[in-house]
């Protein structure tokens, strides 16, 4: 399994420093999140050159648009048009996984909205995926949906159930982010390690990327999602379950770590596993 780190940028120029920080920590792989709208093929070519100059490559591209409001870039800076630009230019940047949300009607990323649990929202998400996949000319790519506990896809069962409703030609290009802390609600926190084990088992066959972070909730402290090993998950057990259940060609990406802690987080994960950082 390949190990990378999560990077984010609001401009092409802004990527230079974060790539340097990742390379200084001995990462050669990453997920790059695009946090601005209107980037072009030339921008993607510039990003590809920046990575090549550092002997790095992306295992995923984050384009976290909102399928419930596809034209609105307010959630994380991008909309459906930006997704189309990425999908049309995957050859330029050299990645085959584009990570996105399942969507929300809430005004901000994390807040709940009762409308998200409706069958109509799942139907809207499915319709968007069908339209997108059937309009993409590339053959080898995945739309990797990252679920979240207040979004349209909010549990491991919601993800697996939704996946079964996709037409076969669409399902072929859809996968999910395996990220157990995204599903650890206050109600599940006390038995969080049991929940993590179940989440990994349920999501293993539809996973496209593994995200590595941790979680804390009361009574252990204020609710937070720190980097791996900085919270209250049994991280050795989690990574063991990942290695047993997840195919070796699925990349894992460390996230929620400050740049000055990249090397520490990398060494922590490597100390518990036999990740490989090159193809």
C-alpha positions in Angstrom: 0.0 0.0 0.0 1.3 3.4 -1.0 1.5 6.2 1.6 1.0 9.9 0.9 0.1 13.2 2.6 -2.8 15.6 2.1 -1.9 19.0 0.6 -4.1 21.9 -0.3 -3.7 25.0 -2.4 -5.7 28.1 -3.3 -3.4 28.9 -6.3 -0.8 27.4 -8.5 1.9 29.6 -6.9 0.8 28.6 -3.4 1.6 25.0 -4.1 5.3 25.4 -4.2 5.8 25.8 -0.5 3.6 22.9 0.5 5.2 20.6 -2.0 8.6 21.6 -0.6 7.4 20.9 2.9 6.1 17.4 2.0 9.3 16.5 0.1 11.4 17.7 3.0 9.5 15.1 5.1 10.3 12.4 2.6 6.9 12.1 1.0 6.8 11.3 -2.7 3.0 10.9 -3.0 0.1 13.2 -2.1 -3.5 14.1 -2.5 -3.8 17.7 -3.7 -6.9 19.6 -2.8 -7.9 22.4 -5.2 -9.5 25.2 -3.1 -10.2 27.7 -5.8 -12.6 27.8 -8.8 -11.8 28.5 -12.4 -8.5 26.7 -12.8 -7.6 25.7 -16.3 -5.7 23.1 -18.3 -2.6 25.3 -18.2 -2.9 25.6 -14.4 -3.0 21.8 -14.1 0.0 21.5 -16.4 1.9 23.9 -14.1 1.0 21.8 -11.1 2.2 18.7 -12.9 5.5 20.5 -13.6 5.9 21.6 -10.0 5.4 18.0 -8.9 7.8 16.6 -11.5 10.5 19.1 -10.4 10.3 17.5 -6.9 9.9 13.9 -8.1 6.5 13.8 -6.5 3.1 12.6 -7.9 -0.5 12.8 -6.9 -2.4 9.7 -5.9 -5.6 11.8 -5.8 -7.0 15.2 -6.6 -9.4 16.8 -4.1 -12.3 18.6 -5.9 -14.7 18.9 -3.0 -17.7 20.4 -4.8 -21.3 20.1 -3.5 -23.6 17.8 -5.5 -26.6 19.4 -3.7 -25.7 22.8 -5.0 -23.4 22.1 -8.0 -22.9 25.6 -9.2 -22.1 27.0 -5.7 -18.4 27.0 -4.9 -19.0 28.2 -1.3 -18.4 25.0 0.5 -14.7 24.4 -0.3 -14.0 26.8 -3.2 -14.9 24.6 -6.2 -18.0 23.7 -8.2 -19.1 21.1 -10.7 -17.5 23.0 -13.6 -14.1 22.7 -11.9 -14.7 18.9 -11.5 -15.3 18.7 -15.3 -12.0 20.5 -15.9 -10.1 18.0 -13.8 -11.8 15.0 -15.4 -11.0 16.3 -18.9 -7.4 16.8 -18.0 -6.4 13.8 -15.9 -3.7 13.0 -18.5 -2.1 16.3 -17.9 -1.7 16.0 -14.1 -1.3 12.2 -13.9 -3.8 11.2 -11.3 -6.8 8.9 -11.7 -8.7 9.5 -8.5 -10.8 12.7 -8.0 -12.2 13.0 -4.4 -15.5 14.8 -3.8 -18.3 15.1 -1.2 -21.6 13.3 -1.3 -23.2 16.8 -0.7 -25.1 18.8 1.8 -27.9 21.4 2.0 -26.4 23.0 5.1 -24.7 26.4 4.8 -21.4 25.2 6.1 -19.3 22.0 5.7 -20.0 20.3 9.0 -23.4 21.5 10.3 -26.4 19.1 10.0 -29.4 19.5 7.8 -32.4 17.2 8.0 -32.9 17.4 4.2 -29.7 15.5 3.6 -31.2 12.2 4.8 -34.0 12.3 2.2 -34.3 9.7 -0.6 -34.5 12.7 -3.0 -31.0 13.8 -2.1 -29.6 10.3 -2.8 -31.5 10.3 -6.1 -30.0 13.7 -6.9 -26.5 12.5 -6.1 -27.0 9.4 -8.2 -28.3 11.5 -11.2 -25.3 13.8 -11.0 -22.9 10.8 -11.0 -24.6 9.2 -14.0 -24.5 12.5 -15.9 -20.8 13.1 -15.1 -19.5 9.5 -15.7 -21.4 9.1 -19.0 -19.9 12.5 -20.2 -16.3 11.7 -19.4 -14.1 10.4 -22.2 -11.3 9.0 -20.0 -11.5 5.3 -19.3 -9.3 4.8 -16.3 -10.5 7.0 -13.4 -12.5 7.0 -10.2 -14.8 9.5 -8.6 -14.0 8.9 -5.0 -16.8 10.1 -2.7 -15.8 11.1 0.8 -18.8 10.6 3.2 -19.4 12.6 6.3 -21.7 12.1 9.2 -24.0 15.1 8.4 -23.9 14.7 4.6 -26.1 12.8 2.2 -24.0 9.7 2.7 -23.5 9.6 6.4 -22.7 6.0 7.4 -21.0 3.0 6.0 -24.3 1.4 5.4 -25.5 4.4 3.5 -22.5 4.2 1.3 -22.8 0.5 0.5 -26.5 0.8 0.0 -26.1 3.7 -2.4 -23.4 2.0 -4.4 -25.7 -0.9 -5.1 -28.2 1.5 -6.7 -25.7 2.8 -9.3 -25.9 1.5 -12.9 -23.0 -0.9 -13.6 -21.3 1.4 -16.1 -21.4 4.2 -13.5 -20.4 2.0 -10.5 -17.3 1.0 -12.4 -16.0 4.5 -11.9 -17.2 5.3 -8.4 -15.4 4.5 -5.1 -15.4 5.8 -1.6 -12.9 7.3 0.9 -12.4 4.9 3.8 -12.1 7.3 6.8 -13.6 5.9 9.9 -13.4 9.1 12.1 -15.9 10.7 9.6 -18.5 8.2 10.9 -17.6 8.3 14.6 -20.5 10.3 16.2 -20.9 10.9 19.9 -23.2 7.9 20.1 -20.5 5.6 18.6 -17.5 7.1 20.4 -17.6 4.9 23.5 -17.3 1.8 21.3 -15.2 3.5 18.6 -12.8 0.7 18.0 -15.6 -1.7 17.3 -17.1 0.9 15.0 -13.8 1.3 13.2 -13.5 -2.5 12.6 -17.1 -2.6 11.2 -16.5 0.4 9.0 -13.4 -1.1 7.5 -15.1 -4.4 6.8 -18.1 -2.8 5.2 -16.2 -0.3 3.1 -13.3 -2.5 2.0 -14.6 -3.6 -1.4 -15.7 -0.1 -2.5 -12.8 1.9 -1.1 -10.7 4.0 -3.5 -8.6 6.0 -1.0 -7.8 5.6 2.7 -7.6 8.7 4.8 -5.5 8.6 8.0 -6.6 10.8 10.8 -7.7 10.3 14.4 -10.6 11.5 16.7 -11.3 12.8 20.2 -14.6 13.4 21.8 -15.9 14.1 25.3 -15.1 12.9 28.0 -11.6 12.6 26.6 -11.5 16.2 25.4 -13.2 18.7 23.1 -14.4 17.1 19.8 -11.5 17.1 17.3 -10.0 15.3 14.4 -6.3 15.4 14.8 -3.6 13.6 12.8 -3.0 9.8 13.2 -2.0 8.7 16.6 -2.9 12.1 18.2 -6.4 11.0 19.3 -8.1 8.1 21.0 -8.4 5.4 18.3 -6.6 2.2 18.6 -4.4 3.0 15.7 -2.4 -0.2 15.4 -5.7 -2.1 15.3 -7.1 0.2 12.7 -4.0 0.0 10.4 -4.0 -3.8 10.9 -7.6 -4.0 9.7 -6.8 -1.8 6.7 -3.9 -4.1 5.7 -6.0 -7.2 6.0 -9.0 -5.9 4.1 -7.9 -3.2 1.6 -6.3 -4.1 -1.7 -2.6 -3.1 -1.9 -3.2 -0.8 -4.9 -5.4 1.6 -2.8 -3.3 4.5 -1.5 -3.4 5.9 2.1 -3.2 9.6 2.7 -2.2 11.2 6.0 -4.3 14.3 6.8 -5.0 16.9 9.5 -1.3 17.3 10.2 0.6 20.6 10.2 3.5 20.9 7.8 6.0 20.9 10.7 4.6 17.5 11.8 4.6 15.8 8.4 7.8 13.8 9.2 6.6 12.8 12.6 3.2 11.6 11.3 4.9 9.7 8.5 7.3 7.9 10.9 4.4 7.0 13.3 2.4 5.4 10.5 5.4 3.6 9.0 6.4 2.3 12.5 3.0 0.5 12.6 2.9 -0.8 9.1 4.8 -1.9 6.0 3.6 0.9 3.7 5.5 1.5 0.5 5.9 5.0 -0.8 6.6 4.2 -4.4 4.6 2.4 -7.0 
